[in-house]
Amino acid sequence: MTELDRSIERMADRICAILDKNLHGIWLHGSVVLGDFRPGWSDIDILVLTNGKISEQQAHRLVGLRQTMLETEPDDPYYRSFEGIFADLNEYLTGSFTRLVYWGTSGERITDRWQQDTFASYELAKYGRSVRGTDDKSIFAKPSVMDLRRAVREHYGSIRRFAVRTDEKLYSCGWLLDIARCIYTLRNSDVIAKTQAGIWALSEQIFENDEPLRKAIMIRQDPMVYKNRDDVKQWLKSLGPVVQRYADVLEREMYLADPCGTSSLSFRKTKQSAVPDNILIYRDDQFDPAQCGGDDEPYFKLIHRLRDIKCPELPAKYKLISCGAEELSRHISECYEKERLSVKELRARRTEQDLWLAVIDTSNGGRIAASGIAEFDKEIREGSLEWIQVSADHRRQGLGRYIVCELLYRMLGKADFVTVSGKMNDPGNPLALYLSCGFNDRVIWHIVRKRDTAPADRKRSSSI
């Protein structure tokens, strides 16, 4: 038995003595069960569940137990590393607490509020290890793929907020391991130890500059050796920009894992477009009409994986042509009452020569009857349909479907997938058109214009 195991056993014995017959089970998760515990860096993640409410007397004994154990055995290196909660089983399952004991990095307390981390929930359900009481893991619900993706997005937000600047603590390079772990989760729908996530990311060549990650792994594997080195401290303090560049890779991976659910825009537009101050964007599952505080306009976003694409047939009397910015700009103006796209704007956004096309009516002087614009992002191999329009007197002739299918056909072998967005309440019902062309995975996004700010000038786009 290792010294770590002995400390866990002694801690479990003391917890059992305090809870007596009220104990349901003591569970470990995190780095200890994943084989990645590193003294000087890692925590011992613990969950203690009881068969009934924890009494006030028990709570007061538990809240200070770490300190009590250290006073008894001051040379033990592990007692201070225990972190987790003590809670009634039924309250844990419902997420509503009357009394629980919390041990954290910053201290301990008796409280009635706590929310479990999604990664911890997954670890408990799949890898959790019982050290006392029941070993029935069926009480732990394994988070879904969507839950894991949501947790990654939340962690990404923390990286953007809190890791812009780093300090000289070892945890500063832990951000790099966290990012590698998030990417592993996105690609594999599983949770892995931080060190192993870093090693995996190196083998997959996830990051263009992997030297910082190599150094982070080296420090993680033996933190006590590097903890007080001045050169390491200086390096840790300079990591902010590196962490943010790694976060850029995570942002791309989040989008690739769920293009429709991650952003209302194509990835290119997500990177290029700043959301105006008077605009709020909510995914449908996060939208509360009563609390939105503005005027809501819902948009859909769809994806096509470019499977079973065939060359479309053009209806009789029409001809496909290539066209320039002037012709497209003029046709867009003819098709919409208020929306415009200038020649300059069109030229600025062109990404591929063959993704601008138009259909002319050969029986009517060669006037444009329908047109379409798609864009292609080489970085992530995403195609996006941007403008699809049919002149009023040529609608219901199959031209809209032809334009969409022709653009999809042209992106075969070039793009891995194609996305499109549009207004849910558009009287032309573009949603039905795209669904009929094989798009799916619909996600609704709510674009809310705040009522207490002046409206910003906006130009129409099929994406938001």
Beta strands, then each sheet from edge to edge (+ up, - down):
strand 1: 23-29
strand 2: 44-50
strand 3: 82-88
strand 4: 100-104
strand 5: 107-111
strand 6: 129-133
strand 7: 279-283
strand 8: 294-304
strand 9: 318-321
strand 10: 356-361
strand 11: 367-377
strand 12: 382-390
strand 13: 417-423
strand 14: 440-450
sheet 1: 5+ 4- 3+ 2+ 1- 6+
sheet 2: 7+ 14- 8+ 13- 12- 11+ 10- 9+
end
